[in-house]
Amino acid sequence: MKKEELVHLHLLLAQLKKYCEENGLGCNFERYNELGISPFQVHRSKEEHKQAVFVLGTELASLALKNNNNGNFTRK
């Protein structure tokens, strides 16, 4: 994946993070916050953005699994 694409994915996941926080979905993004990287910091290395995407993706997936197990998401 090219760095530009990775930064774009980082931005999309950061928007999901913001949505979760604003809507009180019981999320914990401490690990991501500890990285100290924002998708707007395009000067940061590709590896740093890759790590941020991995951590955000993992935390969002854990949140989705937790909410699914609690019955908070409905299936159609």
C-alpha positions in Angstrom: 0.0 0.0 0.0 1.3 3.4 -0.9 1.9 6.0 1.9 -0.8 8.3 0.5 -3.3 5.5 0.6 -2.3 4.5 4.2 -2.7 8.1 5.3 -6.1 8.2 3.8 -7.1 5.0 5.6 -5.7 6.5 8.8 -7.9 9.6 8.3 -11.1 7.4 7.7 -10.4 5.4 10.9 -9.7 8.5 12.9 -13.1 9.8 11.8 -14.7 6.6 13.1 -12.8 7.1 16.3 -14.2 10.6 16.7 -17.7 9.4 16.0 -17.4 6.7 18.7 -16.1 9.2 21.2 -18.8 11.8 20.4 -21.5 9.3 20.8 -20.3 7.7 24.0 -19.9 4.2 22.6 -17.6 3.1 25.5 -14.4 3.2 23.5 -10.9 3.3 24.8 -8.4 4.7 22.4 -5.6 5.1 24.9 -3.1 3.0 22.9 -3.8 5.1 19.8 -3.4 8.3 21.7 -0.1 7.2 23.1 1.3 6.9 19.6 1.0 10.7 19.2 0.3 10.6 15.5 -2.5 12.2 13.6 -3.5 11.5 10.0 -2.8 15.2 9.3 0.9 14.6 10.1 1.7 13.5 6.5 5.4 14.2 7.2 5.5 11.2 9.6 6.8 7.9 8.3 4.8 5.3 6.4 5.6 2.9 9.2 4.2 5.2 11.9 0.9 5.6 9.9 0.8 1.8 9.4 1.1 1.3 13.2 -1.6 3.9 13.8 -4.0 2.2 11.3 -3.3 -1.2 13.0 -4.0 0.1 16.5 -7.1 2.0 15.5 -8.4 -0.9 13.5 -7.8 -3.3 16.3 -9.5 -1.0 18.9 -12.5 -0.3 16.6 -12.9 -4.0 15.8 -12.8 -4.8 19.6 -15.5 -2.2 20.2 -17.7 -3.6 17.4 -17.3 -7.1 18.8 -18.1 -5.9 22.4 -21.2 -4.1 21.2 -22.3 -7.0 19.1 -22.0 -9.4 22.0 -24.0 -7.0 24.2 -26.8 -6.9 21.5 -26.3 -3.2 20.8 -26.1 -3.8 17.0 -29.1 -5.1 15.1 -28.9 -7.5 12.2 -31.1 -7.2 9.2 
